[in-house]
Amino acid sequence: MYVFREDLTWTPLHEIWRVPGAPHPGDPEIIPLEPAPRFDGRIVLRGGRIDEEKGELILVWEALAPPGRRWQVFVHLLDAKGQLLGQADGPMAEGLAPTEAWQAGDQVIDRHQLPRGLTPSALRIGLYDLTTGERAAVTWQGSAPPDRSVVLPISR
């Protein structure tokens, strides 16, 4: 099964939506996040990785409950001092998997093209409402970060 994109190309559905516990041909290897950060109490970031060859960040999200609204993803690339080097924001799975359509247990593979020529030390990741700019509340490692994001170091 395929999904039709706005740029008139087709994408295999298994490259976006996952069925938990089932084998996924061509599934990207991810580094799991344990504990997994929770966004808006309904979405967890299961893990991710950077594909250096393609210059993209691959994230895997899972719905704990139907999110009920459309969240956008923000990815900020940070230097060793925590300063912003660049960003790769956008809709979930390039707009092909809007969060308001998710059901509990849905897993989505979300890819973000990273700006070339940058060597970030960490990534700041979060969700926001494009209409209001409001960020989704986050709980992770027993706390609620005040900026409503998680910062993940990049190991090389």
N, C-alpha and C positions, 0 to 999 in steps of 0.2 A: 504494500500500500504506500502511496506517495502523497505528499502535500505540495500544493502549488504555491510558489512564492510570488511576491510582487514583481520581481525582476524577470518573470517568465521562465524560471527554471523550476525543476522538480526536486524534492528532497525525500528520500526514503523515510517513512514514518518512524522506523526503528532507530533512526539517528537522533530523534527528538524525544519521543515518549518511551518509557521503559516499563516493563512489567516486573515488579519485585519478585526475586527468587527464580526468574526464568533466565536461560542463557540468552545473551545478547550478541549476535554476530557483529564483529567490528566495534564492539563497545570500547570506549577509551578507558585506559587504566587510570584510576583516580587514587589520590591519597585520602583516605577517610579522615574525617574530623571527629574525634571522640574526646569530649562530648561534642555533639553537633549543635551549632548555634541555632536558636529558634527566633523566627521573625514573625511578629504579630501573633505569636502563640499558635500559628497554624501552619507555618512553613519551616522546614529545617534545611540547612545546607549540609548535605551528607559528605561532601568532599570535593576535590578538584585537583587540577594539575595544569602546568604550563606546557604546551607543546611548542618547544623551541623551534622546530623545523617550520611549522606553520605560523608561528608568531601569534598563537591564540591561547586564551585561558579557557579551560573546560571546567564547568561547574556542574554538579549534580544536586538538584533540589528535590525535596519530597513534601507533599501535602499531608499534614496530619489531620486536617479538616478542610472543607472547601473554603478557600481564602475570601471569597465574596467580593473582591475588588481587584482591579488591575494594578499590579505592582510592576515597576521598572527596576532594573538592576543598575547599581552604580559600582564601578570598580575604579579605585584611585590607586595609582602607582606611586609609591613613596620612596624617598631616598633614606639613607641611614639615619638622618636627623628627623624623619617623619614629615619632611616637606613634600608637597605635591609635585611630581614630575610630569604626570599626564593622566589621562583617564580614558576609560572605555565603557561608557554608559549605553544603555539601550533596553529595548523590550526583551522580555524573557524569550529565549530561543528565537531571536530575531523576529519576534512578533507571531511566531507560528504556534506558540503554546501560551496563550494569555492566561494569567493566573485565575481570573474569574471563572474559567471553564474547568479548573482542576477539581478533582474529587479526592477524598481521603485515600491515601496510598499511592496516588499518582507520583511518578518520578519523571523528571524532565532533565535532559542534557542541554545545557545552556553554554553556548560558545561566544566568546568576545574577542575580536581582533585587537591585539595590543599594539600601541604605537611603536614603530620601529626605532632602533638606535638608543633605546633607554635600558638601563640596568637597574631596575628597582630592587630595594632591599625588602620591601613588604608590600602587601596589597590591603587596602581598606575596602571592604565589601558590605553592601547593604541594599535595602529595597526602599523605593519611594513612590509616592503617588504623583504621576506626571501632572495631573490637574492642579493639585493643591501644593505640591512640593513637600508634603509631610513625609517624613521617614517612618518606616515600620519600626515599632519597638523591638528591641533585641534582648534576649536573655542568653547568656553564655558563661560557662564556668562559674555559675553561682552568682553572677552579677548582671546588672542592666547598664551597659555602657551609655553614658550621657549623650554621646553624639549619635547613638543608634546605628552603630556599625561595628564590624569586627575587623581587627587588624591581624593579618596572617603573615608571618615572616616567610621569606623565600630562601630556601636552602639551595645552594649550588654545589 
